[in-house]
Amino acid sequence: MSNATPTPRPGGRSARVLADVVAATLAEVTEKPYDRLTVDAVATRSGVHKATLYRRWGGMDGLIAQALTTSAEQPWPIPDTGSVDEDVRLLAHEVYATFTDPGLRTTPTALIAAALRSPQGSEALHAFFTARHRQASAVAARGVERGELPSGTDPVELVRAATAPLYHRLFLTGEPLDEPTAARAAAAALLAARAGLFPAQPQSDSASPQPL
């Protein structure tokens, strides 16, 4: 008999349970407003006992946060056309397309709306957008490397500026969102970057490691 520790199978039961719970949570969030969400309904949909859900996630707020955390971990195809202008335009268009397509918008819109009602969900939503902005910032970083943007441009700030007007319409003002608006947001962000309005922020002293 070998004394070697067996290598665990990728995923396994825990991964299946997580996938089932997240899928059930998303289904419930899509169908019901925040005030009508219940752990019992998620347990019924997922086939996972509600005691397990309470023990692991604490309640609906924890389940909403988990759905956002899992979404943030999913790969997101970042455009790489060789042109920062086209890449940023495509990023803004992706936001526009996702939240205006009747077949795509319902679940992400409902999940964000539910998260905004929950302190734990709001924290997870912040982390979600932080992760997405960091991933998408690769398009701006490549633009700096190619000399299309000023050296020292903060790539995350460029992504925020290109997408923030879209989220403002979607979740704050309720104004209509169309493709020209998305293209205009991308173009304005690029103009601002080229004007030097997004300098990289120096790390504060408080972020530096403290001596022991």
N, C-alpha and C positions, 0 to 999 in steps of 0.2 A: 504494500500500500504506500502511495506517495505521500510525503508530508507537505507537499506544496499546497498553498492556499488556492482553492479553485477560483478561477476568474468568473466574476458574475456576468450573466448574460446582459447584453445591452438592453436597456429598458426594463423588461420584466413586468411583474404585476404592479409594482408601484407606479411605473410609467403609464400603464394602462388605466389604472385608477385615476391618476391625474388627468389624463386625456378625457376620460369619461366625465369627470367632474367639471372640467372646464367647458366641455361641449354642452353639458346640461345647464351650467350657469349662463352661458351665452344664449342658449335657447330661451331660458326664463327671462333674461334681461330684454331680449328682443320682443317677447310677447307681452310683458307686463311692466307697468311703471314701478319705480323704486319702492313705493309704499306697499306694494302688493307682493314683493319678492319674499319667498320663504325658503328656509333650509329644507323643510319637508318636501317641497316641490323639487328641489335639486336632488334630494335623496331618491325620490321616486324616479326621476328621469335617468339618473346615473346608475341606479342599482347599488349605490354605496350607502351604507347605513348612516342615518343622520347623526348618531353618536360619533362616528368616525369623522364626519364633516365638522362637527362642533369641536372635537378634540384637536383636529389638525388646523382648521381655519377659523374657529371661534364664532362663526356666524356668516351672514350674507355679506357684510362688509369685507371680511377676509376672502370670501369667494370671489367677489368682484375684483379685489386687488390681485388675486391669483390669476384671474383671466387676463388682466392687463400685463402682469409679469410674464405670463406665458406668451402673450402676443408680442411683447418686446423682444423675446428671445427668438422669434421666427425670422428667418432670412428675408431681407427686403432687397429686391433687385435695384441697385443704384445705377443710373444711366452713366455710360462712359462713351460718349460719341466722339471725343477728341476736341470738343469745344465747350468751354465753361458756360457760354451763353445758352447753348442748346441743352446742356445738362441741367442747368438751373430751371430753364423753361419746362423741361420734362418733369422735374421734381414738383413744381407748382401744378402742372397739369395732372400729375398723379393724385394729388390731394383733391383737386377739383373733380376728377373723374370718379374717385372712390365715393365722395360724399354727395354726388349728384346722380349717380347711376342707381335707378330703382332696385336693381338686383344686388347691389353691393353696399348701399349706404345704411340700410336699416340696422344691422347689428352693430357696426362701429359707432354710429350715432347714438344708439340706445345705451351702449356700454359707457361712452363718455358722459352722457347725461346722468346715468346712475352713479358713476364715480364722483361726479361733482356734488352729489348729495351726501357723500360719505367721507368723513375725515381720512379713514384708511384708504379708501378708493382714490381720494384726491392725491394722497402721497404717491400711490402707485401710478396714477396718471402723470404726475410730474416726472417720475422715474421713466415712464414709457416715452414721453416726449424727449427727455434728455438722451435716452438711448437712440431714438430715431434721428434726432438732430446730429448726434455724434456720428452715426453711420452715414447719413447723407452728406456730412461735411467733407467727405472724400472728394466730391465733385469740385468743391471750392479749393481744397488743398491741391488738387491736380492743376487747377487753373493758376494758382500761384506758382507752382513748379514750372509751368509752361510759359510764364511771363504774361498771362492774360489778366492777372490781377496784381495789385501792388504787393510787394514783399511785406510780410508782417500782417496781412489781412487775417482777421479771425474767421475761419471758415464756418464755425457754428453760428456766429452772428449773421453771416450772410444767409444761411439756410433759414434761420428764424425770420429774418426780414422778408424773405421770399414767400414764406408760407403763412405768417401771422395774419396778414389781411384776409386770407381765405377763412381761417378759423374764426376771426372776428365776425365775419358775416354769418358763418354757419352757426355759431354757438352764442353770440351776443346780440347782434342786431337783427338777425333773421332776414337780412337783405338778400335778394337773389344773387346767386353766384353763377357766372358764366365763364366760358373759356377766355374771352378777351380780358376779363378781370384777372384771371390767373396769370395770363401772359404779362399783363401790366405790372403785377406784383413782382414777378421775376425780373422784369426789365428795370424796375425802380431799385430793387435790391442790388443789381449789378452796377447801376449808375452810382449808387451810394458807396459801394465797395471801391469802385475806381476813383471816387473822390476822396478816398482815405478815411471814410467815416466808420469803418469797422476795424480799428487797430486791435491787435491781440492784447488782451489784458494781462499785465504782469501779475505773477503770483504774489499774494500778500504774504507778509512775514509770518502771519498767524498760521499759514498753511505749511510753513517750513518745519522740518523735524526739529523738535526741541532737544537740547542736550540732556543727557541723563544725569 
